[in-house]
Amino acid sequence: MEVIFTSVFSAIIILITVFSMMKVFIIAYKRKEIPLRKLIFFSASSIVIGVIVASVLPFVYQHIVEYIL
């Protein structure tokens, strides 16, 4: 049960982080600090890494809880 709660809250934190990074990338693009290709690359890589980390976390938390208990 604690693994589910920990995973959900961690996924929410990751979602907020990725969303904030997207806002920063869009602001940088509007200020002409990064080109469109970098905006697309940074956005896609942030989303993919966030999804990968959020999907791996439950397994990591499960191993940590098993190790502690």
C-alpha positions in Angstrom: 0.0 0.0 0.0 2.8 2.4 0.9 4.5 1.6 -2.4 1.4 2.8 -4.3 1.1 6.0 -2.4 4.8 6.7 -2.8 4.7 6.0 -6.5 1.7 8.2 -7.1 3.1 11.1 -5.2 6.5 10.7 -7.0 4.7 10.6 -10.4 2.9 13.8 -9.5 6.2 15.5 -8.6 7.7 14.3 -11.9 4.6 15.6 -13.8 4.9 19.0 -12.2 8.6 19.1 -13.0 8.1 18.2 -16.7 5.3 20.7 -17.0 7.5 23.4 -15.5 10.4 22.5 -17.9 8.0 22.8 -20.8 7.0 26.3 -19.8 10.7 27.2 -19.5 11.4 25.8 -23.0 8.5 27.7 -24.5 9.6 30.9 -22.9 13.1 30.4 -24.2 11.7 29.7 -27.7 9.6 32.9 -27.6 12.7 34.9 -26.6 14.5 33.4 -29.5 17.1 31.8 -27.2 16.6 28.3 -28.6 15.5 27.3 -32.1 12.4 25.3 -32.9 14.3 22.0 -33.3 15.9 22.3 -29.9 12.4 23.1 -28.4 11.0 19.9 -29.9 14.0 17.9 -28.9 14.1 19.2 -25.3 10.4 18.8 -24.9 10.2 15.3 -26.3 13.2 14.1 -24.3 11.8 15.6 -21.0 8.5 13.9 -21.6 10.1 10.5 -22.4 12.5 10.6 -19.5 9.7 11.6 -17.1 7.5 8.7 -18.3 10.4 6.3 -18.0 11.3 7.4 -14.5 7.7 7.4 -13.4 7.1 3.9 -14.7 10.3 2.5 -13.1 9.8 4.0 -9.7 7.2 1.5 -8.4 9.6 -1.3 -8.9 12.4 0.6 -7.2 10.2 1.5 -4.3 9.1 -2.1 -3.9 12.7 -3.3 -3.7 13.5 -0.6 -1.1 10.5 -1.6 1.0 11.4 -5.3 0.8 14.9 -4.5 1.8 13.8 -2.4 4.8 11.2 -4.9 6.0 
